Amino acid sequence: MLDQRLLRDNPELISQQLGRRGMEVDLTKLQLIAKQERDLEEQRSNLQAEGNRTGKEVGMLIKGGAAPDSDEVKALREKGNRIKQQVAVLEEEEKGLEAKLREQLLALPNLPSADAPDGKSEADNVEVKRWGDPRQGKDLEEHWQLADRLGLFETERSVRIAQSRFITLMGDGARLERALISFMLDLHSTKGYTEVMPPILVNSASLTGSGQLPKFAEESFRCADDDLWLTPTAEVPLTSLHRDEVIAIEQLPLKYSAYTPCFRREAGSYGRDTRGLIRLHQFNKVELYWFCHPDKSAEAHEQLTRDAEAVLEALELPYRRLELCTGDMGFSAARTYDLEVWLPGAGSYREISSCSTCGDFQARRSAIRFKEGKGTQLLHTLNGSGLAIGRTMAALLENGQQPDGSIQLPAALVPYFGRERLTPQ
């Protein structure tokens, strides 16, 4: 959520930065609400101070010998009661303005970092680096063709169980998914991450704190009888792991890795990636999440991205890193690197991880602070996929395919899967 002080004092900066995202926003009315709320807060605070002074005067008079029912004491008490009534009225007005302001601020995305490249769409994203040698060839198959031959998942029967865009992993497919999850969590643990297995049902406050609500309500699956939603990403419960807390500075940075199933409606994406593991309503993912000091967030962003890249390199999967332009960044992000893995069967790079620094945007929405000296301030949050499991499996199948129909697995995964190859049944 954006800073109300910035809205009051420099709305032009907010408009300018949101313009970099391709948004035209008139903040005049919102700025007026913010100023009205501040004025009411000052009036209430002054009245409360006056009421406290009046109460002290009453105490001093009685202590000095005045009768509790004397005219002077009665007058002061009546004045105190009038002040309490005025304060109550101001509090109600202030709450109304605060709710109205918060509702509108929650709908505005984060301001992009000064370091984020300007652009309108994914066509303006900037390639930062490449790793590995992309495999190419005329007879290479796509992962869903390979999986069908190897009997790794069921698509038609999954439609019978649920609906389209769900998949049932079978045999070696289920075993490979489990092996990848364990491998990724173990790798991140060696890099200082604390493993977390959070609830996959989250409340509205958690979704709001991470930036999913109110913007992306239609993208999520909701339990009709409860204030609970199926989590779209472990970023949501991990953000709320320290919601409404003050963290000691000595504890920073806090680094978490979490495996969760993730659920998304994928509204508007129908007709794309209808086969295989690329775009599903339910998928597994290992998430990386940092809470850090604001002075360290740029360094943390690079390290988190490198930790995600380490998974791809350990699995011998060629990839490239892109820096997203301002017009293609996510709602909560201030700056984002996307990692795209090479799929030789498809002959293209596809996103497998998005690593973002969110500044204090999520911390403000979730009231997460750290204590430094005598005061507190908002910390910074960062998140990234480390990695999306289904897309990793797709990349392993396409990059490991052999002329005899088998799939050669990378050496790092063999201890987890138990064999070096997937072979046709």
C-alpha positions as CSV (number, residue, x, y, z in Angstrom):
1,M,0.0,0.0,0.0
2,L,1.2,3.5,-0.8
3,D,2.3,5.9,1.9
4,Q,-0.5,8.3,3.0
5,R,2.1,11.0,3.7
6,L,3.4,10.8,0.2
7,L,-0.2,11.1,-1.1
8,R,-0.8,14.2,1.0
9,D,2.6,15.9,0.4
10,N,3.6,14.8,-3.1
11,P,0.7,13.3,-5.1
12,E,2.5,14.4,-8.3
13,L,5.3,11.9,-7.7
14,I,2.7,9.1,-7.3
15,S,1.0,10.0,-10.5
16,Q,4.3,10.2,-12.3
17,Q,5.5,6.8,-11.1
18,L,2.2,5.1,-11.8
19,G,2.4,6.7,-15.2
20,R,5.5,4.6,-15.7
21,R,3.2,1.6,-15.3
22,G,1.0,2.9,-18.0
23,M,-1.7,4.2,-15.6
24,E,-3.3,7.6,-15.7
25,V,-4.5,8.4,-12.2
26,D,-6.2,11.6,-10.8
27,L,-5.3,11.7,-7.1
28,T,-7.0,15.1,-6.3
29,K,-10.0,13.6,-4.5
30,L,-7.8,11.0,-2.7
31,Q,-5.4,13.7,-1.6
32,L,-8.3,15.7,-0.2
33,I,-9.5,12.7,1.8
34,A,-6.0,12.1,3.2
35,K,-5.7,15.8,4.3
36,Q,-9.2,15.7,5.8
37,E,-8.3,12.6,7.8
38,R,-5.1,14.2,9.0
39,D,-7.0,17.4,10.1
40,L,-9.5,15.4,12.0
41,E,-6.7,13.4,13.7
42,E,-5.1,16.7,14.8
43,Q,-8.5,18.1,16.1
44,R,-9.2,14.9,18.0
45,S,-5.7,14.8,19.4
46,N,-5.9,18.4,20.6
47,L,-9.3,17.8,22.1
48,Q,-8.1,14.7,23.9
49,A,-5.2,16.7,25.3
50,E,-7.6,19.4,26.5
51,G,-9.8,16.8,28.1
52,N,-6.8,15.3,29.9
53,R,-5.9,18.8,31.2
54,T,-9.5,19.3,32.4
55,G,-9.5,16.0,34.2
56,K,-6.2,17.0,36.0
57,E,-7.7,20.4,37.0
58,V,-10.7,18.6,38.6
59,G,-8.3,16.4,40.5
60,M,-6.2,19.3,41.7
61,L,-9.3,21.3,42.8
62,I,-10.6,18.4,44.9
63,K,-7.1,17.7,46.3
64,G,-6.9,21.4,47.2
65,G,-10.0,21.1,49.3
66,A,-12.8,21.9,46.8
67,A,-16.1,20.0,47.3
68,P,-16.8,17.4,44.5
69,D,-20.2,19.0,44.0
70,S,-19.0,22.6,44.0
71,D,-19.9,24.8,41.0
72,E,-16.3,25.0,39.8
73,V,-15.8,21.3,39.8
74,K,-19.2,20.7,38.2
75,A,-18.4,23.2,35.4
76,L,-15.1,21.5,34.7
77,R,-16.7,18.0,34.6
78,E,-19.4,19.3,32.2
79,K,-16.6,20.7,30.0
80,G,-14.9,17.3,30.1
81,N,-18.0,15.5,29.1
82,R,-18.6,17.9,26.2
83,I,-15.0,17.2,25.0
84,K,-15.6,13.4,25.2
85,Q,-18.7,13.8,23.1
86,Q,-16.8,15.9,20.5
87,V,-14.0,13.4,20.5
88,A,-16.4,10.5,19.9
89,V,-17.9,12.4,16.9
90,L,-14.5,13.1,15.4
91,E,-13.4,9.5,15.9
92,E,-16.4,8.2,13.9
93,E,-15.7,10.7,11.1
94,E,-12.1,9.8,11.2
95,K,-12.8,6.1,10.9
96,G,-15.1,6.7,8.0
97,L,-12.5,8.7,6.1
98,E,-9.8,6.2,7.0
99,A,-11.8,3.3,5.7
100,K,-12.6,5.2,2.4
101,L,-9.0,6.1,2.0
102,R,-7.7,2.6,2.7
103,E,-10.2,1.1,0.2
104,Q,-8.9,3.3,-2.6
105,L,-5.2,3.0,-1.7
106,L,-5.5,-0.8,-1.6
107,A,-6.5,-0.7,-5.3
108,L,-3.3,1.1,-6.4
109,P,-0.2,-0.9,-7.3
110,N,3.3,-0.4,-5.9
111,L,5.5,2.4,-7.3
112,P,8.2,1.0,-9.6
113,S,11.8,1.3,-8.5
114,A,14.0,4.0,-10.1
115,D,16.1,1.1,-11.4
116,A,13.3,-0.7,-13.2
117,P,13.5,-0.1,-17.0
118,D,10.6,1.8,-18.5
119,G,8.3,0.1,-21.0
120,K,4.8,-0.8,-21.9
121,S,4.7,-4.6,-22.3
122,E,6.8,-7.8,-22.2
123,A,8.3,-6.7,-25.5
124,D,10.2,-4.0,-23.6
125,N,11.7,-6.4,-21.0
126,V,15.5,-6.4,-20.8
127,E,17.6,-9.6,-21.1
128,V,20.2,-9.6,-18.3
129,K,22.0,-12.9,-18.8
130,R,21.9,-16.4,-20.3
131,W,23.2,-19.7,-18.8
132,G,23.7,-23.0,-20.5
133,D,23.5,-24.1,-24.1
134,P,19.9,-24.3,-25.4
135,R,19.4,-27.7,-27.1
136,Q,17.9,-27.6,-30.6
137,G,16.8,-30.1,-33.1
138,K,14.0,-31.0,-35.6
139,D,12.8,-34.2,-33.9
140,L,12.6,-32.9,-30.4
141,E,9.1,-33.4,-28.8
142,E,7.2,-31.2,-26.3
143,H,6.8,-32.3,-22.7
144,W,3.2,-33.4,-23.0
145,Q,4.0,-35.7,-25.9
146,L,6.8,-37.3,-23.9
147,A,4.7,-37.5,-20.8
148,D,1.9,-39.2,-22.7
149,R,4.3,-41.9,-24.0
150,L,5.8,-42.4,-20.6
151,G,2.4,-42.5,-18.8
152,L,3.4,-39.7,-16.4
153,F,0.0,-38.0,-16.1
154,E,-3.7,-38.3,-16.8
155,T,-5.6,-35.4,-18.5
156,E,-8.9,-36.8,-19.6
157,R,-9.6,-38.6,-16.3
158,S,-8.7,-35.4,-14.4
159,V,-11.5,-33.6,-16.2
160,R,-13.8,-36.3,-15.0
161,I,-12.5,-35.7,-11.4
162,A,-12.6,-31.9,-11.5
163,Q,-12.6,-30.0,-14.8
164,S,-10.2,-28.9,-17.5
165,R,-6.8,-27.5,-16.6
166,F,-6.4,-30.0,-13.8
167,I,-4.0,-32.9,-14.1
168,T,-3.4,-36.2,-12.2
169,L,0.3,-37.3,-12.0
170,M,0.8,-41.0,-12.2
171,G,3.6,-43.4,-11.5
172,D,7.0,-41.9,-12.3
173,G,5.3,-38.5,-12.9
174,A,4.1,-38.4,-9.3
175,R,7.5,-39.7,-8.1
176,L,9.4,-37.0,-10.1
177,E,7.2,-34.2,-8.7
178,R,7.9,-35.4,-5.2
179,A,11.6,-35.7,-5.9
180,L,11.8,-32.2,-7.3
181,I,10.0,-30.7,-4.2
182,S,12.4,-32.4,-1.8
183,F,15.4,-31.5,-3.9
184,M,14.5,-27.8,-4.0
185,L,13.7,-27.5,-0.3
186,D,16.9,-29.3,0.6
187,L,19.0,-27.0,-1.6
188,H,17.4,-23.9,-0.2
189,S,18.0,-25.1,3.4
190,T,21.7,-25.3,2.7
191,K,21.5,-21.6,1.8
192,G,20.1,-20.5,5.1
193,Y,16.3,-20.7,4.4
194,T,14.0,-21.9,7.1
195,E,11.6,-24.5,5.7
196,V,7.9,-23.7,6.2
197,M,4.8,-25.7,5.4
198,P,2.0,-23.1,5.8
199,P,-1.8,-23.5,5.6
200,I,-3.0,-23.5,2.0
201,L,-6.3,-22.0,3.0
202,V,-5.8,-18.3,3.8
203,N,-8.1,-15.5,5.0
204,S,-9.0,-12.3,3.3
205,A,-6.6,-10.3,5.5
206,S,-3.7,-12.5,4.3
207,L,-4.6,-12.0,0.6
208,T,-5.0,-8.2,1.2
209,G,-1.7,-7.9,3.0
210,S,0.2,-9.6,0.1
211,G,-1.6,-7.5,-2.5
212,Q,-3.9,-10.2,-4.0
213,L,-7.0,-8.5,-2.8
214,P,-9.0,-6.6,-3.8
215,K,-7.3,-6.5,-7.3
216,F,-7.2,-10.2,-8.0
217,A,-10.4,-11.6,-6.3
218,E,-11.6,-13.1,-9.6
219,E,-8.3,-15.0,-10.0
220,S,-8.7,-16.9,-6.8
221,F,-10.9,-19.8,-5.6
222,R,-13.0,-18.9,-2.5
223,C,-14.7,-21.2,0.0
224,A,-18.2,-19.9,0.0
225,D,-19.1,-20.6,3.6
226,D,-15.9,-19.2,5.3
227,D,-13.6,-16.3,5.0
228,L,-11.1,-18.6,3.4
229,W,-9.5,-18.8,0.0
230,L,-7.2,-21.4,-1.7
231,T,-3.8,-19.8,-1.8
232,P,-2.6,-18.7,-5.2
233,T,1.0,-18.8,-4.0
234,A,2.9,-19.4,-0.8
235,E,3.9,-15.7,-0.9
236,V,0.4,-15.0,0.7
237,P,0.8,-17.1,3.9
238,L,4.5,-16.2,4.2
239,T,3.7,-12.5,4.1
240,S,1.2,-12.9,6.9
241,L,3.5,-15.1,8.9
242,H,4.6,-11.9,10.7
243,R,1.6,-9.7,10.1
244,D,1.0,-7.1,12.8
245,E,4.4,-7.9,14.4
246,V,7.5,-5.9,15.3
247,I,10.6,-7.8,14.6
248,A,13.9,-7.2,16.3
249,I,16.6,-5.9,13.9
250,E,18.9,-8.6,15.0
251,Q,16.6,-11.2,13.5
252,L,16.9,-9.7,10.0
253,P,17.0,-11.0,7.4
254,L,14.4,-13.7,7.8
255,K,14.5,-16.1,5.0
256,Y,11.8,-18.7,4.3
257,S,11.3,-21.5,1.8
258,A,7.8,-23.1,1.5
259,Y,6.2,-25.8,-0.6
260,T,2.5,-25.4,-1.3
261,P,0.0,-26.4,-3.9
262,C,-1.2,-23.2,-5.6
263,F,-4.6,-22.5,-7.1
264,R,-5.5,-19.9,-9.8
265,R,-8.4,-19.5,-12.1
266,E,-6.2,-18.3,-14.9
267,A,-9.0,-16.0,-16.0
268,G,-8.5,-14.7,-19.6
269,S,-5.9,-17.4,-20.4
270,Y,-8.2,-19.9,-22.1
271,G,-6.9,-21.2,-25.4
272,R,-3.3,-20.9,-24.3
273,D,-1.2,-23.8,-23.1
274,T,-4.1,-26.2,-23.0
275,R,-1.9,-29.2,-23.0
276,G,0.6,-30.3,-20.4
277,L,2.0,-28.7,-17.3
278,I,2.4,-25.0,-18.2
279,R,-0.9,-23.4,-17.2
280,L,-3.0,-25.2,-14.7
281,H,-5.6,-24.3,-12.1
282,Q,-3.7,-26.4,-9.5
283,F,0.1,-26.7,-9.4
284,N,2.9,-27.2,-6.9
285,K,5.5,-24.6,-6.2
286,V,8.4,-23.9,-3.9
287,E,8.5,-20.3,-2.8
288,L,11.4,-18.1,-1.5
289,Y,10.6,-15.2,0.8
290,W,12.7,-12.6,2.6
291,F,12.0,-10.0,5.3
292,C,14.9,-7.6,5.3
293,H,16.2,-4.2,6.4
294,P,15.4,-1.5,3.7
295,D,19.1,-0.7,3.3
296,K,19.7,-4.4,2.3
297,S,16.8,-5.0,-0.1
298,A,18.7,-4.4,-3.4
299,E,21.4,-6.9,-2.3
300,A,18.7,-9.3,-1.1
301,H,16.9,-9.1,-4.4
302,E,20.1,-10.2,-6.3
303,Q,20.8,-13.0,-3.8
304,L,17.2,-14.3,-3.9
305,T,17.3,-14.4,-7.7
306,R,20.7,-16.2,-7.6
307,D,19.2,-18.8,-5.2
308,A,16.4,-19.5,-7.7
309,E,19.0,-19.7,-10.5
310,A,21.0,-22.2,-8.5
311,V,18.1,-24.7,-8.8
312,L,18.1,-24.4,-12.6
313,E,21.9,-24.7,-12.7
314,A,21.9,-27.8,-10.4
315,L,19.3,-29.4,-12.7
316,E,21.4,-28.5,-15.8
317,L,18.6,-26.5,-17.4
318,P,19.5,-23.6,-19.7
319,Y,17.8,-20.4,-18.8
320,R,17.9,-16.6,-19.2
321,R,17.2,-13.8,-16.8
322,L,15.0,-10.9,-17.8
323,E,14.4,-7.6,-16.0
324,L,10.7,-6.7,-16.3
325,C,9.9,-3.3,-17.6
326,T,7.5,-1.1,-15.6
327,G,4.5,-2.0,-17.8
328,D,4.9,-5.7,-17.2
329,M,5.6,-5.9,-13.5
330,G,3.2,-7.4,-11.0
331,F,0.9,-5.4,-8.8
332,S,3.1,-5.5,-5.6
333,A,6.5,-5.4,-7.2
334,A,8.9,-2.5,-7.3
335,R,11.4,-4.4,-9.4
336,T,11.3,-7.9,-10.9
337,Y,13.6,-10.4,-12.5
338,D,12.0,-13.2,-14.5
339,L,13.8,-16.5,-15.0
340,E,12.8,-18.3,-18.2
341,V,13.8,-21.9,-18.8
342,W,14.6,-23.3,-22.3
343,L,12.1,-25.8,-23.6
344,P,13.7,-27.4,-26.7
345,G,10.6,-29.2,-27.8
346,A,8.7,-26.0,-27.9
347,G,11.8,-24.1,-29.1
348,S,11.3,-21.2,-26.7
349,Y,12.0,-19.9,-23.3
350,R,9.2,-20.0,-20.8
351,E,8.8,-18.3,-17.4
352,I,9.7,-20.6,-14.4
353,S,10.3,-18.0,-11.7
354,S,9.5,-14.4,-10.9
355,C,11.8,-12.8,-8.3
356,S,10.5,-9.4,-7.0
357,T,11.4,-6.8,-4.4
358,C,8.3,-5.1,-3.0
359,G,9.9,-2.4,-0.9
360,D,7.6,-1.6,2.1
361,F,4.4,-2.1,0.0
362,Q,3.4,-5.4,1.6
363,A,4.8,-4.5,5.0
364,R,2.6,-1.4,5.1
365,R,-0.5,-3.4,4.1
366,S,0.4,-6.1,6.7
367,A,1.7,-3.8,9.5
368,I,5.1,-5.5,9.7
369,R,7.8,-3.4,11.3
370,F,11.3,-3.9,12.8
371,K,12.6,-2.1,15.9
372,E,15.8,0.0,15.5
373,G,16.9,2.0,18.4
374,K,13.9,3.6,20.1
375,G,11.6,3.6,17.1
376,T,10.1,1.2,14.5
377,Q,9.9,1.3,10.8
378,L,8.5,-0.8,7.9
379,L,10.8,-3.5,6.7
380,H,11.1,-4.7,3.0
381,T,9.7,-7.9,1.6
382,L,11.0,-10.0,-1.3
383,N,9.6,-13.1,-3.0
384,G,10.5,-15.5,-5.8
385,S,9.6,-19.0,-7.1
386,G,12.3,-21.4,-6.3
387,L,10.8,-23.0,-8.6
388,A,7.4,-23.8,-10.1
389,I,7.4,-27.6,-10.0
390,G,5.3,-28.5,-13.0
391,R,7.3,-26.2,-15.3
392,T,10.5,-27.6,-14.0
393,M,9.3,-31.1,-14.8
394,A,8.3,-30.0,-18.3
395,A,11.9,-28.6,-18.8
396,L,13.5,-31.8,-17.5
397,L,11.5,-33.9,-19.9
398,E,12.2,-31.8,-22.9
399,N,15.9,-31.2,-22.2
400,G,16.5,-34.8,-21.1
401,Q,14.8,-36.6,-24.0
402,Q,16.9,-39.4,-25.7
403,P,16.6,-41.0,-29.1
404,D,15.5,-44.3,-27.5
405,G,12.5,-42.6,-25.9
406,S,13.9,-42.4,-22.4
407,I,14.6,-39.3,-20.3
408,Q,18.0,-38.7,-18.8
409,L,17.8,-37.0,-15.4
410,P,20.4,-34.7,-14.1
411,A,22.9,-36.1,-11.6
412,A,21.7,-33.9,-8.7
413,L,18.2,-35.3,-8.9
414,V,19.1,-39.0,-9.1
415,P,19.4,-39.5,-5.3
416,Y,15.9,-38.1,-4.9
417,F,14.3,-40.0,-7.7
418,G,16.3,-43.2,-7.3
419,R,17.1,-43.8,-11.0
420,E,19.0,-42.0,-13.8
421,R,16.4,-42.3,-16.4
422,L,12.7,-42.4,-17.1
423,T,11.8,-45.2,-19.5
424,P,8.7,-46.1,-21.4
425,Q,6.6,-48.7,-19.6
